[in-house]
């Protein structure tokens, strides 16, 4: 999962939710479950007087799920385990990944954000304005979480993400009674599955209808772009990734969401038949043998230009795509303080990512489109 994990610049490890208490009696009657079409990591159930948010994939390879009861009733209740009752709509929140920022903004609730780790990685002008006005506090430095500052902010909920079950930082926050909800959007296997997590935020803010409407627009845009790509008369061969250490090359596995983008863009990704939903670690010789003559090289690691690539490894110039200036990167599109826009906005707007790839691989199909994330590497 190295490649996938790296697209999230914020690396704070969060855990601290209470385990599923399905055996506990509920006084509510289940009315319906919100239809989740693509996302596999969460579910939402509606009861007479409350809602239940179920996190089915809280972290990588999780064998447990977490449940939270959402209510508009301002009263506390001893009926539920501590940290599992959330009063909605949320008025003060801490989120921990840049991928959460666009969803808050699309729902118009960015003003509820009070804390964020590594604020320099936030690229959106709207939220950067709040940070610059000191309305969003810095709560993390490097890989540590400043729980003292976080507790002083008195958030009603902390939205975290975790790569394991390990819990070191949030014991104090758990004991204080602040619900910590794990957001597993980064574990989704499809582009639309990731984007559908806007419904996760929608239920926390009592904006389910708005979230559903926003997602439907993104879904339609994505499927419309996919239909356009299907009309292409050629299928260029695609190489991706770069050498990460020694002579080991990391590139998207054939069942990954990145490979799905390349498939929906009607391209011939050279590793499309490989197994795995994360990334592959392959020897340089193997990549050279298979990808030397690839037509286009998309996302060559985190390099910003060809000179930078060659300074790391002269062998990159052996590839046809390098020679023909057919390299395209997202690393050059950054925010005011250096955050990569693709990492922040891409998961929420897969329709724009797909259009970018179509523009790169089938430029004749989107003549008037200006890419949002990618550009040709110089």
C-alpha positions in Angstrom: 0.0 0.0 0.0 3.1 2.3 -0.1 1.9 4.2 -3.2 -1.6 4.7 -1.9 -0.5 5.7 1.6 1.8 8.3 0.2 -1.0 10.3 -1.5 -2.0 11.3 2.0 0.5 13.8 3.3 -1.0 13.9 6.8 0.3 10.9 8.6 -1.2 11.2 12.1 -2.4 7.7 13.2 -5.8 7.8 14.7 -7.8 5.3 16.6 -10.0 5.5 19.6 -13.5 4.5 18.6 -15.6 2.3 20.7 -16.1 -1.2 19.4 -19.4 -2.4 17.9 -21.9 -3.0 20.6 -24.5 -4.7 18.5 -25.5 -6.9 21.4 -26.7 -3.9 23.3 -30.4 -3.3 23.2 -31.7 -0.3 21.3 -34.9 1.5 22.0 -35.2 2.6 18.4 -36.8 0.9 15.5 -34.9 0.8 12.2 -36.6 2.7 9.5 -34.2 2.5 6.6 -30.5 2.5 5.5 -29.1 5.3 3.3 -28.2 3.8 0.0 -24.4 3.7 -0.4 -23.7 2.8 -4.0 -19.9 2.5 -4.3 -18.3 3.0 -0.9 -17.7 -0.2 1.1 -16.3 1.3 4.2 -19.3 2.8 5.9 -23.1 2.6 6.2 -25.9 4.8 7.6 -29.0 3.6 9.2 -32.1 5.7 10.1 -34.2 5.0 13.2 -37.3 6.7 14.6 -35.3 9.1 16.8 -31.7 8.8 15.7 -29.3 7.6 13.0 -26.5 5.1 13.2 -23.1 5.6 11.5 -21.3 2.3 10.9 -17.6 2.4 10.0 -17.0 -1.0 8.4 -13.4 -0.4 7.4 -11.8 1.8 10.0 -8.2 0.8 9.1 -6.2 -1.5 6.9 -7.2 -5.2 7.3 -9.6 -4.4 10.1 -11.6 -7.3 11.5 -13.9 -5.0 13.6 -16.3 -2.2 12.9 -17.4 0.8 14.9 -20.8 2.3 15.5 -21.9 5.7 16.4 -25.4 7.0 17.4 -26.3 10.4 15.9 -29.1 12.4 17.5 -30.4 15.9 17.4 -31.4 15.6 21.0 -29.0 17.6 23.1 -29.3 15.4 26.1 -26.6 12.9 27.0 -27.4 9.3 27.5 -25.8 6.5 29.6 -27.5 4.0 27.2 -24.5 4.0 24.8 -20.8 3.5 25.5 -18.8 6.6 26.1 -17.6 8.3 22.9 -20.3 6.7 20.7 -23.1 9.3 21.0 -22.8 12.3 18.6 -25.1 15.3 18.7 -25.8 16.7 15.3 -25.3 18.9 13.5 -21.6 19.3 14.5 -20.6 22.8 15.4 -16.9 22.3 16.2 -14.8 19.6 14.5 -11.2 18.5 14.1 -10.3 16.7 10.9 -6.9 15.1 10.1 -6.5 14.6 6.4 -6.5 17.1 3.6 -9.0 14.9 1.8 -11.6 15.9 4.4 -11.3 19.6 3.6 -13.0 19.6 0.1 -16.0 17.7 1.5 -16.5 20.2 4.3 -16.3 23.0 1.8 -18.7 21.4 -0.6 -21.2 21.1 2.2 -20.6 24.7 3.3 -19.5 23.8 6.8 -15.8 24.7 6.7 -16.4 27.3 9.4 -16.9 24.5 11.9 -13.3 23.4 11.5 -11.3 24.4 14.6 -8.1 22.3 14.3 -6.0 20.5 11.8 -2.5 18.8 11.9 0.1 20.1 9.4 -2.0 23.1 8.3 0.7 24.0 5.7 -0.5 21.1 3.6 -4.0 22.6 3.2 -4.2 24.1 -0.3 -7.8 25.3 -0.6 -7.9 29.2 -0.6 -11.2 29.1 1.4 -9.8 27.0 4.3 -6.4 28.7 4.1 -8.1 32.0 4.8 -9.5 30.5 8.0 -6.1 29.2 8.9 -4.5 32.6 8.3 -7.2 34.2 10.5 -6.2 31.8 13.3 -9.7 30.2 13.2 -8.1 26.8 12.5 -5.4 25.9 15.0 -2.3 23.8 14.2 -2.6 20.6 16.3 0.2 18.5 14.9 3.9 18.7 14.3 5.5 15.9 12.2 4.0 12.6 13.4 2.8 13.7 16.8 -0.6 15.1 17.9 -0.7 17.9 20.4 -3.6 16.6 22.5 -3.4 19.6 24.9 -4.2 22.1 22.2 -6.8 19.8 20.7 -8.6 19.4 24.0 -8.5 23.2 24.6 -10.3 23.6 21.2 -13.2 21.5 22.6 -14.2 19.8 19.4 -17.5 17.9 19.4 -15.9 15.2 17.1 -12.5 14.3 15.8 -12.4 12.8 12.4 -9.3 10.7 12.1 -7.8 8.0 9.9 -5.6 5.1 10.9 -3.3 2.7 9.2 -3.5 0.2 12.1 -5.3 -0.6 15.3 -2.5 1.1 17.3 -3.7 3.8 19.7 -1.1 6.0 21.4 -2.2 9.6 20.8 -5.9 9.6 21.5 -6.3 7.9 24.9 -6.7 11.2 26.6 -9.2 12.4 24.1 -11.2 9.2 24.5 -11.3 9.6 28.2 -12.5 13.1 27.8 -15.6 11.8 26.0 -14.9 13.3 22.6 -16.0 10.9 19.9 -13.1 9.9 17.5 -14.5 8.7 14.2 -12.3 6.9 11.8 -12.7 8.0 8.2 -11.6 5.1 5.8 -12.1 6.9 2.5 -8.5 6.2 1.6 -9.2 2.4 1.8 -11.8 2.5 -0.9 -11.0 0.6 -4.1 -12.8 2.7 -6.6 -12.7 6.5 -7.4 -16.4 6.9 -6.9 -16.2 4.9 -3.7 -13.8 7.5 -2.3 -16.0 10.4 -3.4 -19.1 8.9 -1.8 -17.7 9.5 1.6 -19.2 13.0 1.4 -22.3 11.2 2.6 -20.3 10.4 5.8 -19.9 14.1 6.4 -23.5 14.8 5.3 -25.0 12.7 8.1 -22.7 14.4 10.7 -24.0 17.8 9.7 -27.7 16.8 9.0 -27.0 17.6 5.3 -27.7 14.2 3.9 -29.8 15.5 1.0 -27.1 18.0 0.1 -24.4 15.4 0.2 -26.4 13.0 -1.9 -27.1 15.7 -4.5 -23.4 16.7 -4.7 -22.3 13.1 -5.1 -24.8 12.5 -7.9 -23.4 15.4 -9.8 -19.8 14.0 -9.4 -21.0 10.6 -10.3 -22.8 11.8 -13.5 -19.8 13.9 -14.5 -17.5 10.8 -14.0 -19.7 8.5 -16.0 -20.2 11.1 -18.8 -16.4 11.4 -19.1 -16.1 7.6 -19.1 -18.5 7.5 -22.0 -16.5 10.1 -23.9 -13.4 8.1 -23.4 -15.1 4.9 -24.7 -15.3 6.6 -28.1 -11.5 6.8 -28.5 -10.1 5.0 -31.5 -6.7 4.3 -30.0 -5.6 2.9 -26.6 -2.1 4.3 -25.7 0.1 2.1 -23.5 0.6 3.6 -20.0 3.5 3.5 -17.6 3.3 4.9 -14.0 5.3 5.3 -10.9 9.0 5.5 -10.3 11.9 4.1 -8.3 11.3 4.6 -4.6 14.4 2.9 -3.1 17.5 1.2 -4.6 16.2 -0.4 -7.8 12.7 -1.1 -6.6 9.9 0.6 -8.6 6.5 1.3 -7.1 3.5 1.4 -9.5 -0.3 0.9 -9.1 -1.5 -2.7 -9.0 -4.1 -3.8 -11.5 -7.0 -3.8 -9.1 -6.2 -0.4 -7.5 -8.3 2.7 -7.9 -5.5 4.3 -10.0 -5.8 1.4 -12.4 -9.5 2.0 -12.5 -9.0 5.6 -13.6 -6.7 4.3 -16.4 -9.3 1.7 -17.4 -12.1 4.2 -17.5 -10.0 6.6 -19.5 -9.8 3.8 -22.2 -6.1 3.3 -22.0 -3.9 0.2 -22.0 -2.2 0.2 -18.6 0.6 -2.3 -18.9 0.0 -3.8 -15.4 -3.7 -3.9 -15.6 -3.8 -7.7 -15.2 -1.7 -7.7 -12.0 -3.3 -8.6 -8.7 -3.6 -6.3 -5.8 -5.5 -3.2 -4.7 -2.6 -1.1 -3.6 0.8 -0.8 -5.2 3.4 -3.2 -6.7 7.0 -3.2 -5.9 8.9 -4.4 -8.9 12.6 -4.5 -9.9 13.7 -1.8 -12.3 14.8 -4.4 -14.8 11.2 -5.8 -14.9 9.7 -2.4 -15.4 12.2 -1.5 -18.1 11.5 -4.8 -19.9 7.7 -4.2 -20.0 7.4 -0.5 -20.0 10.4 0.8 -22.0 8.2 1.5 -25.1 5.1 2.8 -23.3 3.5 5.7 -25.1 2.7 7.8 -22.0 4.2 8.0 -18.5 1.6 9.3 -15.9 2.6 10.3 -12.4 6.3 9.5 -12.4 6.6 9.5 -8.6 6.9 12.9 -7.0 9.4 14.4 -9.5 8.6 17.8 -10.8 10.8 17.9 -13.9 13.0 15.6 -16.0 16.2 17.1 -14.7 15.2 16.1 -11.2 14.5 12.6 -12.4 17.8 12.2 -14.1 19.7 13.5 -11.0 18.2 10.5 -9.2 18.7 7.9 -11.9 20.1 8.3 -15.4 18.2 5.2 -16.5 14.9 7.1 -16.7 16.0 8.5 -20.1 16.0 5.0 -21.5 12.2 5.0 -21.7 10.4 6.1 -24.9 7.9 8.3 -23.0 10.8 10.2 -21.4 12.5 10.7 -24.8 9.2 11.8 -26.4 8.3 14.2 -23.6 5.2 12.2 -22.8 5.5 12.5 -19.0 2.7 14.0 -17.0 2.8 14.9 -13.3 0.6 16.2 -10.5 3.6 17.3 -8.4 3.8 20.8 -9.9 0.2 21.8 -9.0 0.6 23.0 -5.4 -1.2 25.4 -3.0 0.1 28.6 -1.5 2.0 26.8 1.2 3.2 23.9 -0.8 0.4 21.3 -0.4 -0.2 19.1 -3.4 -3.7 19.9 -4.8 -4.2 16.4 -6.2 -3.8 14.8 -2.8 -6.4 17.2 -1.3 -9.0 17.5 -4.0 -8.6 14.5 -6.1 -10.4 11.9 -3.9 -13.5 14.1 -3.7 -13.4 15.0 -7.4 -12.6 11.8 -9.4 -14.5 13.2 -12.3 -11.9 15.9 -12.7 -9.1 13.4 -12.3 -10.6 11.2 -15.0 -11.0 14.2 -17.4 -7.4 15.1 -16.8 -6.3 11.6 -17.8 -8.5 11.6 -20.9 -7.1 15.0 -21.9 -3.6 13.5 -21.6 -4.3 10.2 -23.4 -7.0 11.3 -25.9 -6.6 15.0 -26.2 -8.9 15.1 -29.3 -11.9 14.1 -27.1 -11.6 17.1 -24.7 -10.2 19.8 -26.9 -11.5 22.7 -24.7 -10.7 21.1 -21.3 -8.0 22.5 -19.1 -6.6 19.9 -16.7 -7.0 20.5 -13.0 -4.3 18.3 -11.5 -1.8 17.1 -14.2 0.5 18.9 -16.5 3.3 17.9 -18.9 6.6 17.6 -17.2 9.4 19.8 -18.6 
